[in-house]
Amino acid sequence: PRAHATYSTTASIAGGLLIWSDLAYAEADAALPSGERRVVVSAQKLISDRDGHPLGVARAALDIVALDAIARNASESSAPHRIFTSDDRGRLITRQSGQQIVSAGGELRPDATDLEAPIALALQSGLIAAAAEQSEAAGEIQVGGERWLVTFRALPKSQDWFVGIVVPASFYTRELDPLRVRLALFSGGVLLMVLLGG
């Protein structure tokens, strides 16, 4: 129906762009209690005839369980990297371990009380604000005395969402550390020979 927000909002966007929703309860579950309703993200696009007259809106929804699986599979296939999605305010979108969905400031978000430390610290790092300005930002955090690398990249045409990646820096430097020690020993040996040789 043309009075429905799916149509009126999508039709008001020029150029027939694909519009992504925020997390929302599935409309088909409207009669169920909130704890039993599915949480989805949807994409909609205005469909027009050859003359550019609107015919309707095509809409497809993806259950948050599937969205979580995409992030989890990406993390598992690229371990020890941890991959997740957040919004521009540092709130998680994809769940790490099946957290409950809660209302946060009028929006649905996974409960973030028991996040893994690297992800929680990455979300608090301020890098999301930098990524919002530059579309990508990278930096470091300390987790239990260990250096971790963090990257956030803006998801184009989303509701100001970002893909975040955290990984221990040692994943990239573990092969360099022994070389650094050998180089230091070699340099020290050369310096000692120069000093002794006069």
PyMOL commands that set and color helices and strands:
alter all, ss='L'
color gray80, all
select helices_A, chain A and resi 5-12+14-16+27-29+34-36+64-77+117-123+127-134+170-173+176-197
alter helices_A, ss='H'
color red, helices_A
select strands_A, chain A and resi 19-20+24-25+39-48+54-63+82-87+101-104+107-110+136-143+146-154+161-168
alter strands_A, ss='S'
color yellow, strands_A
deselect
rebuild
show_as cartoon
